[in-house]
Amino acid sequence: MDSVAPARSIPQIPPDWLKPSAPPLEIDFGCHRGAFLLGMATLHPGVHFLGIEKQSDRVDKCNARALRMGLANARAVQGTGAGALDPLPDSSVAIFHLSFPDPWPKRRHAARRVFQEEFVQAVRRVLRADGTLRLMTDNEPYFREMEALTHADWTACPWEDAREHVETAFEKTFRRLGLQPFRLALRPLFPHGENESLDR
């Protein structure tokens, strides 16, 4: 009789992480293999770091590394696009990191970029009123598009925030080549939904 492979267990967001009394939650969207996620979780044990990644094998490897490193404050889950943020409650995220998303540089592929209006609105929904959106890319046209999409309802804030940070794998690569990534840190001008009510 042929053996049946066990069904893969799909990683989920720990429910305790979403309670109002939980430690601050940071999102690493597109966490890749988890270099930034696990590095930050090591530096800041009092913060929960949630990685969102579309490739299931990367999610599994990231979670396996977190387990080996004893990092109970790091977890990766599978997800893509704005819909990946649906399980998160409103105003639950302290810092949202989006580093080196695929720029899809060809004009005919631009619609595949994750940073679109729907995604920006989803980030605003889950971000706390005092939260921060941190964007980083090596692609200038994409960066200018990010600036345009956050021109209204967001305000720039200093990138340096007095915390120790680790570099993402892509950031290390670009810096070794002598390149400086484009960076932007933003805070919402209004709590989620407040500006909509003012317009009525």
KOLGURO-748829 format. One record per residue (C-alpha): residue number from 1; z, y, x. Coordinates in steps of 0.02 Angstrom, whole numbers, plus 32768, in hexadecimal, padded with zeros to 4 digits. Each point is the difference from the previous one (the first is absolute). Layout:
k: NUM | z: Z | y: Y | x: X
...
***
This chain:
k: 1 | z: 8000 | y: 8000 | x: 8000
k: 2 | z: 7FCC | y: 80A7 | x: 8047
k: 3 | z: 808D | y: 807A | x: 8022
k: 4 | z: 7FF7 | y: 80A7 | x: 7FA9
k: 5 | z: 8020 | y: 809B | x: 8067
k: 6 | z: 8090 | y: 8067 | x: 7FBA
k: 7 | z: 7FD0 | y: 809F | x: 7FA7
k: 8 | z: 800F | y: 809A | x: 806D
k: 9 | z: 8098 | y: 806A | x: 7FD7
k: 10 | z: 7FC6 | y: 80B3 | x: 7FE5
k: 11 | z: 8077 | y: 807E | x: 8051
k: 12 | z: 8050 | y: 8078 | x: 7F85
k: 13 | z: 8060 | y: 80A2 | x: 8011
k: 14 | z: 80BA | y: 7FD5 | x: 8006
k: 15 | z: 8047 | y: 803C | x: 7F58
k: 16 | z: 809B | y: 8046 | x: 8055
k: 17 | z: 7F90 | y: 8077 | x: 8064
k: 18 | z: 7FCE | y: 8059 | x: 7F5F
k: 19 | z: 80AE | y: 8024 | x: 7FBF
k: 20 | z: 8037 | y: 80B8 | x: 7FFF
k: 21 | z: 8090 | y: 7FD3 | x: 8073
k: 22 | z: 7F90 | y: 7FAB | x: 8081
k: 23 | z: 7FE2 | y: 8049 | x: 80AE
k: 24 | z: 7F6A | y: 8075 | x: 8016
k: 25 | z: 7F58 | y: 7FAB | x: 7FEA
k: 26 | z: 7F69 | y: 8022 | x: 806E
k: 27 | z: 7F51 | y: 7FBD | x: 7FE1
k: 28 | z: 7F86 | y: 7FD1 | x: 808A
k: 29 | z: 7F5E | y: 7FF3 | x: 7F9F
k: 30 | z: 7F82 | y: 7F94 | x: 805C
k: 31 | z: 8084 | y: 7FBC | x: 8076
k: 32 | z: 7F82 | y: 7F90 | x: 805A
k: 33 | z: 8063 | y: 7F88 | x: 806F
k: 34 | z: 80A2 | y: 8062 | x: 7FEE
k: 35 | z: 8015 | y: 8053 | x: 80AB
k: 36 | z: 8035 | y: 80A6 | x: 7FB2
k: 37 | z: 805E | y: 7FB1 | x: 7F70
k: 38 | z: 806B | y: 7F8D | x: 806B
k: 39 | z: 8017 | y: 8082 | x: 8088
k: 40 | z: 8043 | y: 8080 | x: 7F85
k: 41 | z: 806E | y: 7F7E | x: 7FAB
k: 42 | z: 804C | y: 7FD8 | x: 80A9
k: 43 | z: 8021 | y: 80B8 | x: 8026
k: 44 | z: 8046 | y: 802A | x: 7F54
k: 45 | z: 8065 | y: 7F6E | x: 7FBA
k: 46 | z: 8045 | y: 806A | x: 7F73
k: 47 | z: 7F53 | y: 8017 | x: 7FB3
k: 48 | z: 7F95 | y: 7F84 | x: 7FA0
k: 49 | z: 7F4D | y: 7FF4 | x: 8040
k: 50 | z: 7F7E | y: 7FB5 | x: 7F8B
k: 51 | z: 7F52 | y: 7FD9 | x: 8042
k: 52 | z: 7F6C | y: 7FF0 | x: 7F8A
k: 53 | z: 7F6A | y: 7FA3 | x: 8046
k: 54 | z: 7F65 | y: 7FB7 | x: 7FAE
k: 55 | z: 7FED | y: 7F67 | x: 8071
k: 56 | z: 8078 | y: 7F74 | x: 7FD2
k: 57 | z: 8001 | y: 7FB3 | x: 80AE
k: 58 | z: 803C | y: 80A5 | x: 804A
k: 59 | z: 8087 | y: 800C | x: 7F7B
k: 60 | z: 803E | y: 7F51 | x: 8029
k: 61 | z: 7FFF | y: 8020 | x: 80BC
k: 62 | z: 805B | y: 80A5 | x: 7FEB
k: 63 | z: 8088 | y: 7FB1 | x: 7F95
k: 64 | z: 8011 | y: 7F6E | x: 8079
k: 65 | z: 8019 | y: 807B | x: 8090
k: 66 | z: 8080 | y: 8062 | x: 7F9D
k: 67 | z: 8061 | y: 7F5F | x: 7FDF
k: 68 | z: 7FFB | y: 7FCE | x: 80B8
k: 69 | z: 803C | y: 80AE | x: 8032
k: 70 | z: 808D | y: 7FFC | x: 7F80
k: 71 | z: 7FBE | y: 809B | x: 7FA6
k: 72 | z: 8042 | y: 7FF5 | x: 7F4F
k: 73 | z: 7FC3 | y: 80B2 | x: 7FE2
k: 74 | z: 7F47 | y: 7FDA | x: 801B
k: 75 | z: 7F8D | y: 7FAA | x: 7F84
k: 76 | z: 7F44 | y: 7FF9 | x: 7FE4
k: 77 | z: 7FA6 | y: 7FDF | x: 7F5C
k: 78 | z: 7F49 | y: 7FED | x: 7FD4
k: 79 | z: 7FA6 | y: 808B | x: 7FA5
k: 80 | z: 7F6B | y: 8077 | x: 8000
k: 81 | z: 7FDD | y: 80AD | x: 7FBE
k: 82 | z: 8066 | y: 8067 | x: 7F86
k: 83 | z: 802A | y: 7F65 | x: 7F9A
k: 84 | z: 806B | y: 7FBD | x: 808E
k: 85 | z: 807E | y: 8089 | x: 7FD7
k: 86 | z: 8014 | y: 7FCE | x: 7F49
k: 87 | z: 809D | y: 7F95 | x: 801E
k: 88 | z: 805B | y: 8095 | x: 804E
k: 89 | z: 806C | y: 806C | x: 7F8D
k: 90 | z: 7FE3 | y: 80BB | x: 7FF3
k: 91 | z: 8051 | y: 8067 | x: 808A
k: 92 | z: 8037 | y: 7F67 | x: 8063
k: 93 | z: 7FAF | y: 801F | x: 80AA
k: 94 | z: 8047 | y: 8070 | x: 8087
k: 95 | z: 7F6C | y: 7FFD | x: 8078
k: 96 | z: 7F4F | y: 7FBF | x: 7FE6
k: 97 | z: 7F9D | y: 7FD7 | x: 809D
k: 98 | z: 7F42 | y: 7FEE | x: 7FFD
k: 99 | z: 7FBF | y: 7FE8 | x: 80B0
k: 100 | z: 7F4B | y: 7FE2 | x: 8031
k: 101 | z: 7FBC | y: 7FC3 | x: 7F59
k: 102 | z: 7F4F | y: 7FBC | x: 8009
k: 103 | z: 7F94 | y: 809E | x: 8002
k: 104 | z: 7F63 | y: 7FAD | x: 7FB9
k: 105 | z: 7F98 | y: 8081 | x: 8060
k: 106 | z: 7F58 | y: 7FDD | x: 7FAD
k: 107 | z: 7FE2 | y: 8073 | x: 7F6C
k: 108 | z: 7FD2 | y: 7F71 | x: 7F8C
k: 109 | z: 80A7 | y: 7FAD | x: 8025
k: 110 | z: 806F | y: 809A | x: 7FEC
k: 111 | z: 8038 | y: 7FCA | x: 7F52
k: 112 | z: 805A | y: 7F6C | x: 8050
k: 113 | z: 807C | y: 8071 | x: 8059
k: 114 | z: 80B2 | y: 7FE6 | x: 7FC6
k: 115 | z: 802D | y: 80B8 | x: 8005
k: 116 | z: 7FB6 | y: 8038 | x: 7F5B
k: 117 | z: 8047 | y: 806B | x: 7F72
k: 118 | z: 8047 | y: 7F68 | x: 7FA5
k: 119 | z: 805A | y: 7FC8 | x: 809E
k: 120 | z: 8046 | y: 80AE | x: 8021
k: 121 | z: 8046 | y: 8007 | x: 7F4F
k: 122 | z: 804D | y: 7F53 | x: 8015
k: 123 | z: 8054 | y: 8038 | x: 80A1
k: 124 | z: 8044 | y: 809C | x: 7FA9
k: 125 | z: 8047 | y: 7F93 | x: 7F75
k: 126 | z: 8063 | y: 7F8F | x: 8075
k: 127 | z: 8034 | y: 8086 | x: 807D
k: 128 | z: 80A7 | y: 8055 | x: 7FED
k: 129 | z: 8004 | y: 80BB | x: 7FE2
k: 130 | z: 803C | y: 8017 | x: 80B3
k: 131 | z: 7F90 | y: 7F76 | x: 8043
k: 132 | z: 7F77 | y: 800B | x: 8082
k: 133 | z: 7F4E | y: 7FC0 | x: 8009
k: 134 | z: 7FC9 | y: 7FE3 | x: 80B5
k: 135 | z: 7F46 | y: 7FEE | x: 8021
k: 136 | z: 7FAA | y: 7FD0 | x: 80A3
k: 137 | z: 7F4A | y: 7FDA | x: 8028
k: 138 | z: 7F86 | y: 800B | x: 808F
k: 139 | z: 7F70 | y: 802D | x: 7F8B
k: 140 | z: 7FEE | y: 80BC | x: 7FE9
k: 141 | z: 7F90 | y: 7FFE | x: 7F64
k: 142 | z: 807E | y: 7F8C | x: 7FAB
k: 143 | z: 808E | y: 8070 | x: 8038
k: 144 | z: 7FAC | y: 8099 | x: 7FB5
k: 145 | z: 7FEC | y: 7F9E | x: 7F5E
k: 146 | z: 80BA | y: 7FD8 | x: 8004
k: 147 | z: 8025 | y: 80BA | x: 8016
k: 148 | z: 7F91 | y: 802C | x: 7F6D
k: 149 | z: 8050 | y: 7F7E | x: 7F8E
k: 150 | z: 80AE | y: 8041 | x: 8028
k: 151 | z: 7FD6 | y: 80BA | x: 7FFD
k: 152 | z: 8052 | y: 8015 | x: 7F56
k: 153 | z: 80B0 | y: 7FC5 | x: 7FD4
k: 154 | z: 802D | y: 7FD8 | x: 80B6
k: 155 | z: 8042 | y: 8068 | x: 8090
k: 156 | z: 7FF7 | y: 7FDA | x: 80B9
k: 157 | z: 80A1 | y: 7FDF | x: 8060
k: 158 | z: 8022 | y: 7FE0 | x: 80B9
k: 159 | z: 7FC6 | y: 7F59 | x: 8041
k: 160 | z: 8096 | y: 7FEF | x: 8073
k: 161 | z: 8098 | y: 7FD5 | x: 7F96
k: 162 | z: 8088 | y: 7FE6 | x: 8083
k: 163 | z: 7FF2 | y: 7F43 | x: 7FF1
k: 164 | z: 7FC3 | y: 7F86 | x: 8081
k: 165 | z: 7F57 | y: 7FB7 | x: 7FD2
k: 166 | z: 7F96 | y: 7F72 | x: 8043
k: 167 | z: 7F44 | y: 8008 | x: 8012
k: 168 | z: 7F8D | y: 7F96 | x: 7F96
k: 169 | z: 7F8E | y: 7F86 | x: 805A
k: 170 | z: 7F69 | y: 806F | x: 7FDC
k: 171 | z: 805C | y: 809B | x: 803C
k: 172 | z: 8028 | y: 7FAD | x: 80A6
k: 173 | z: 7F49 | y: 7FD0 | x: 8015
k: 174 | z: 7FBF | y: 80AF | x: 7FDD
k: 175 | z: 8080 | y: 8054 | x: 8070
k: 176 | z: 7FD2 | y: 7F8B | x: 8090
k: 177 | z: 7F4F | y: 8040 | x: 7FEB
k: 178 | z: 803F | y: 80B2 | x: 800D
k: 179 | z: 7FE1 | y: 8024 | x: 7F48
k: 180 | z: 8076 | y: 8060 | x: 7F8E
k: 181 | z: 8009 | y: 7FC3 | x: 7F4B
k: 182 | z: 7FFD | y: 807B | x: 7F70
k: 183 | z: 80AC | y: 8009 | x: 7FAE
k: 184 | z: 8044 | y: 8051 | x: 7F64
k: 185 | z: 80AE | y: 7FFB | x: 7FB2
k: 186 | z: 8011 | y: 803B | x: 7F4C
k: 187 | z: 8082 | y: 8017 | x: 7F79
k: 188 | z: 7FDC | y: 800E | x: 7F46
k: 189 | z: 8012 | y: 80B0 | x: 7FBB
k: 190 | z: 8044 | y: 7FBD | x: 7F5B
k: 191 | z: 805C | y: 7F63 | x: 7FCD
k: 192 | z: 7F8B | y: 7F81 | x: 7FB2
k: 193 | z: 7FC3 | y: 803C | x: 7F56
k: 194 | z: 804D | y: 80AF | x: 8008
k: 195 | z: 7F5F | y: 805A | x: 802B
k: 196 | z: 7FA5 | y: 7FA9 | x: 7F72
k: 197 | z: 8080 | y: 8041 | x: 7F84
k: 198 | z: 7FEF | y: 80B0 | x: 8044
k: 199 | z: 7F45 | y: 7FFD | x: 7FDE
k: 200 | z: 8015 | y: 7FDB | x: 7F47
***
